[in-house]
Amino acid sequence: MSNASSVVITVPWGLRAGGAETMLWTFLRYVDRQRIEPTVVFLQDGPFVREISQLGVSTVTIRAGRLRDARRAAYTVRRLAEVISDNCDVLLNWTAKSHLYGASAAVVAGMTDRTLWWQHGIPTGHWLDRLATALPARAIGCSSHSSASAQSRLHPRRSTFVVHPGVPAEVADSGNGASGRELTSTSDEAVVGIVGRLQPWKGQHRFIRAIAELRRRGYPVRGLVVGGNSHNLSPGYDVALRRLALDSSVAPFVTFTGHVADPAHYIRRMDVLVNASRQEPFGIVVLEAMALGVPVVAAAGSGPGEIVESGRSGVLLDSVDETSLANGLELLLSDPRLRRRLGAAGRSHIRAKFSAETMCRRLEAALEGIAAT
């Protein structure tokens, strides 16, 4: 008979398209089934459901539809309450949106004292975060201290804890500490990339302007924009980015890949990876780049500041406007030896501090602690 804690995880999307999904995917791949037995409830159908099922994890799909559909929402809460009433030790709602349904179901099932949700973002007072915070929860897990600090300013104040995402060992094993161009190209053009959903807060427009500025300074640089309009969160932004590249006279030198399930193939082609967000909640792609030996440039005042040791394993900037980005990139593009040194140090740093195994053991311990009370 297994002594594992039964954990039901609610997930709002059916597509694996961002850092939150990547963290969950990694956790479910490496979770110790002797400690945690997960069941994943998807509130939307899609390929992510099949990917999780192929891991041997039990899945349930409840098509929640839009939040404004009161009848469908009531059905979703009722159906979810049935699931968690059946041998569930802990309910983990993976994001604020799924907590709206999960917390309501927990009230029906009488297990609000064993319910928590995961805050992947840096809350800024959006109604969704405020409403999720108001609903019952034993604790709120956060992917970074930056996220936890912002969450603690919302009322009512809930207990928070931090578990940093991690990178699977095979990702680090597939890198060799060299930069992407040295691995994949004989061209004199450097490849600078950015990875993430195409959304204004991610800063792809600042990235394109930085590429334009570097070319004006005489650097033969190419930009690689990896990601698409996943979940249609910022409609029209992808078109605006292509127009910006054209207007900035860098359209021939910027490649857009669209959505990709696994960005590692493209990260390996980069000399430098940029994170151009001013408030990145954590930055799993920063972990992945560093694990592959690709040096990174990112903002100091958010999630990447908890990953990168500036000057030792990457470059952190006080600002990520296009001029600051161009200056940070110029520092690395003008010095191949510095790129190699930062890439190798970054890879060692990720192996030591941000492994998938470390992430899983910490999250398992948090879930077991709640299950035991």
Secondary structure, 3 states (H helix, E strand, C coil): CCCCEEEEEEECCCCCCCHHHHHHHHHHHHCCCCCEEEEEEECCCCHHHHHHHCCCCEEEECCCCCCCCHHHHHHHHHHHHHHHHCCCCEEEECCHHHHHHHHHHHHHHCCHHHEEEEECCCCCCCHHHHHHHHCCCCEEEECCHHHHHHHCCCCCCCCEEECCCCECHHHHHCCCCCCHHHHHCCCCCEEEEEECCCCHHHCHHHHHHHHHHHHHCCCCEEEEEEECCHHHCCCCHHHHHHHHHHHCCCHHHEEECECCCCCHHHHCCCCEEECCCCCCCCCHHHHHHHHCCCCEEEECCCHHHHCCCECCCEEEECCCCHHHHHHHHHHHHCCHHHHHHHHHHHHHHHHHHCEHHHHHHHHHHHHHHHHCC
